[in-house]
Amino acid sequence: MMQAMEYRGSFAFSIIANFFDFIFGFLQYLVFFTAAQSIAGWNSDQMLVLYGVFMLVFALQFIFLYPNLVAMGDMVNSGNLDLLLTKPINAQLILSFRRISFEELGSISTALVLLGWLTVKGVIQLTLQSVALFLVSILASMLLIYCLFLLLMCLAVFLERLDNMAQLMWSMFSLCRYPVDVYPSRLRFMFFSFLPVAYIASVPAAALLGTASASQIMTGMIIALTATFATTLLWRRTIRAYTSAGG
Amino acid sequence: MIQNRISQSFNAHLATLQAHFKIIFTYRGMMLIQAVRLILLPLVLAAAWLSIEKTAENPYSDADYLLYYLLVPVILNLTDSRLVFRFPMAVRDGSLSRELLKPFPPLSGYALESIANNLIQLVYLLPFTLLAGYAISDRLQLGHLNLQLLLCMLVAIVLGGLVRMLISGSISLVGFWLEDVTTLNLILNGGIWALLGGMIVPVATFPQHIRSIAEMLPYRYMLSFPIEIVTGRLSQAQILQGFAVTIFWSLFFALIMRLIWKRGLKIYAAYGG
């Protein structure tokens, strides 16, 4: 994903980068567990679930963000943010069904294979409730990522620079790579409310593992919807300010 | 008439001043974002390591992990190298030809630019590190620090930066053949470095067999080694050994660069570069 965000039009390399992204993410967890037995109550199998969910969420999100990323690529190259106005990025909230590319299928498949293997292994118990909770939480997660994306776009418009945003976004996702339980309680509270990072990967993973409550999932959805509403407003405001300032 | 001229001139000056402020403001914004990026992952990792089940084989205590990840952003910043992005671009768009005419090797130019960038970034990183260090000072163990250790750390940082620069340089030079070296860089410089260099896991806490491999590779010396010196657990001999390994890798990659440079330049010239 990082590769495509620094989109230069080289598809072959994005496929390879996607692949290595996955491999290195996977290795990251393996390497971590050479020196640790468990982390905040999550053992290595459960962490793999987290990783699978993390990958799945991002693979899915990538499909929806992709048209915007292409547009961004043009903007980065031309240094011209005016294209923002011609591409109705906000409208991308509506599912844009276009040809799903090979590499995107690849990412989703890999994540699903990993999660499937963990189900077979017995780490994930599929019940009606866990699946339902999982689906709702995934939806909330994707909305939240979209909000983050919009926020970073607002920042890019404000600073009139786009290049660092992709990398900043990727860095912020490192907050989601480890279970939210690792953080001290006050930080954890923040991650469940104002900076709802917990709902991006941790909570969906917990849903699959059967450790998340329905109320938690519902809260996450409410927060996601509120955030989407708020950031969309902010985005519209930013664009208006940008155009009225003579762009 | 004169009044008109004066107000015109004034407006022009004001506009220029505003433009400069805008540039500096944007630049500051970029630096701040970069600082945030450097700090985020270490923060997450520190939290992660602090919440693991402590086992007997693990030589690191909470205090060690805290100190480790406190220092990571600064070391990371100082040894970082932007070379690999600049050079292949210059090959691709032909601006390398212009650079070659200068009485100054183009790679050195980019290297210096990279170093300057890193030093400026310290303006944002050092205050944060010092403040954070102060905030958690009761949880850190710094009693063993002395001037000698600090000096060794500085030397280690310089050497680590050097070897990273040379590895980046070698990868950049592949830009003579490959249009996009970013993937190669991601793997060789990014991925493996994060895994075995001490980012995800401090090298000293690896199990023995992985640690021996990590200590032979150059990556450890770009990040883990300077910090290990500061934790005071390395003997003089081990520190000197570390320096030796770093110097070995530096020479190795310097040699590679020399070989690639000559051949690459021939190819570049052949394309009418």
Contacts between the chains, C-beta under 8 A, distances in Angstrom:
chain1	res1	chain2	res2	distance
A	3	B	182	7.0
A	3	B	183	7.1
A	3	B	186	7.8
A	6	B	182	7.3
A	8	B	180	6.9
A	10	B	179	7.5
A	10	B	180	5.4
A	13	B	180	5.2
A	13	B	182	7.2
A	13	B	183	5.1
A	16	B	183	5.5
A	17	B	182	7.7
A	17	B	183	5.3
A	17	B	186	6.5
A	20	B	183	7.1
A	20	B	186	6.4
A	20	B	187	5.9
A	20	B	191	6.5
A	23	B	191	7.9
A	24	B	191	4.3
A	24	B	194	7.3
A	24	B	195	7.2
A	27	B	191	7.6
A	27	B	195	5.7
A	28	B	194	7.2
A	28	B	195	6.8
A	28	B	200	5.4
A	31	B	195	5.1
A	31	B	196	7.9
A	31	B	200	5.5
A	31	B	201	5.6
A	32	B	48	7.5
A	32	B	200	5.9
A	32	B	201	6.2
A	34	B	201	7.1
A	34	B	206	6.3
A	34	B	207	5.6
A	34	B	210	6.0
A	35	B	58	6.6
A	35	B	201	5.1
A	35	B	205	4.5
A	35	B	206	6.0
A	35	B	207	7.1
A	36	B	49	7.6
A	36	B	52	4.1
A	36	B	53	7.0
A	36	B	55	7.8
A	36	B	58	8.0
A	37	B	52	7.2
A	37	B	53	4.9
A	37	B	55	6.2
A	38	B	52	6.9
A	38	B	53	5.3
A	39	B	48	5.9
A	39	B	51	5.8
A	39	B	52	5.0
A	39	B	53	7.8
A	40	B	48	7.9
A	40	B	51	4.2
A	40	B	52	7.8
A	159	B	26	5.2
A	159	B	29	4.6
A	159	B	30	7.3
A	160	B	26	6.2
A	161	B	26	5.8
A	161	B	29	7.5
A	161	B	30	6.5
A	164	B	30	5.7
A	164	B	33	4.9
A	164	B	34	6.8
A	164	B	37	7.9
A	167	B	37	6.2
A	168	B	33	5.4
A	168	B	36	6.9
A	168	B	37	5.9
A	171	B	36	7.2
A	171	B	37	4.3
A	171	B	40	4.9
A	171	B	41	6.6
A	172	B	40	6.7
A	174	B	40	5.7
A	174	B	41	4.6
A	174	B	44	5.1
A	175	B	40	6.8
A	175	B	44	5.8
A	177	B	44	7.0
A	178	B	44	5.9
A	178	B	45	8.0
A	178	B	47	7.3
A	178	B	48	4.7
A	181	B	51	7.1
A	182	B	44	7.9
A	182	B	47	4.5
A	182	B	48	4.9
A	182	B	50	7.4
A	182	B	51	4.3
A	183	B	47	5.1
A	184	B	47	7.4
A	187	B	47	7.7
